[in-house]
Amino acid sequence: MSLISVIIPAYNAAHFLAGAIQSVLTQTLQDFEILIVDDGSTDETAETVRKYLSDVRIHYLYQKNQGLPGARNAGAKASTGLYLAFLDADDFLAENALATMLKTFETTRAAWLNVGVMKIEGEKRSVRHPHCPDGDLLFAILDDDFVTRSPFYPREEFFSIGMYDDQMRNREDWDLNIRMIEAGRPLAIVDQPLYHYRRTEGSITTGNRQRLYLYTERLLRKHHKRLADNTNKEIAAIYARNMWALARSYAYDIHDLRATYRCARESLRYDFDIRRIAHVLRYR
């Protein structure tokens, strides 16, 4: 049994995968295992991993394509660590990420972490700092996913919350964040760029806007609508605002008039605001 299981889902990311693996192998804390979940890749992912299999801490799993949350869950189920770390195949961990994560969990007794992110765009580097809004965190997370990155969990916490929803092939992080906050699980902020993010076209996390909006709508109906239907007027207003914003995205970004009408109608059902009608789709 390892102290930390690092789960790396990979889909046609052979060109970047070695960098992700190396960022784990060079950690200041070395009590870990690495589980690489090949989510139905058709490139040289298997060949890339084979070079590392002489290290007994590294394991390779292959499955038919199930999407990012399904691949993450498969790695978690096959893992043995007391803590779980999720790393996408084209990203990196700071060399002190695992040690810092472990220390934070042990000293705060948090159930999950919101950590800083180093964003990599070519030669440009920028840091996104995590924060925790004032007031009701459930209202805040429903209004917008304020969590910068939450890649670390104690094993029992991750499984007790129900893992990732493998039907949410986008917006899966927002979905899990909502469930963690709704369940009252304590969150700790680590204002260090422990996670290094690089956006790569064709990676397991990259999707087109239509797909993004589809899963955003699915998430809003899964959580926001459910809570709004419990006669919570403030959540109903949040749901309406998000649906109206989504209607605007459908209209202006991908010109899907049917989806625009569907979301706009749903917004007005839950919060009939004349300003939205007066300004058509410009008013949020």
C-alpha positions, 0 to 999 in steps of 0.5 A: 500500500502506497501513501499517495496514489497519483492517477493520470488519465490519458487519451492520445496524449503520448507526446506529453505523458512523459512530462506528467510522469516525470513531474511525479517521479521527481517529487520531494515525497517519494511514497507514491504509486502512479496509475496511468489509465489509457482511456482508449488511446490510438496513439503511442500512449502504451509505448510511452508508458512501457518505458517506465514499467520497470519502476514497480510503483508505476502501473498501466491500465487500458480501457475502452474510451469512457471519458475523463471522469470515467478514467479518473474513477477507474484509476481511483478504484484500482489504487491503494493509496491513503490519498489520491492525486489526479493529474491530467496527462498534459499537465505537471505537479510542482515538485513539492505538490505531494508533500504540501498536500499531505502536510495540509491534510494532516494539519487541517483535517480538510476533506479536499483542497483548493490549490493555486495553478501555474498556467502555461501558454507557450513561454508565458507563465501566470499564476491563478491564486485560489480563494474562498468567497465570503458568505454561503459557500453553496450559493457561491459554488452554484453561482460560479465554480470558484475552485481554482483546482482541486486535485487532491483528496483523502481516499475515504472522502473521495469515495464517500462523496461518490467519486466523479459522475462518469456521465459528466464528460465535461464540467465534472470538476464543478459537479464534484465541487458542488457535491463536496460543499453541499455535503459540508466537507471542509475545504482548505486553501493552499495558495501555492501553484502546486498544479501546472496546467497546460491547455492542449488541443486534442487532450482528454480535457479539451472539448468544443463549445457545444459540448461544454454548453451541453454539459453545463446545462446538464449540470444546472439541471442536475444541481441548481434545478433540484435545489431551486425546486425545494422552494429556495428563492435565492438558488432559483435566482442563481439558476435563472441567471446561469440559464440566461447566461447559457442561453446567450452562449448558445445564441451568440457563440454557436447560434443554436436557436433551439437551445437558446429558447429552451434555456431562456424559457427555463430562466424566466420560469424560475425568475421572471425578470422584465429586464431580461425581456427588455434587453433580449439576451444581453441582460444577465 
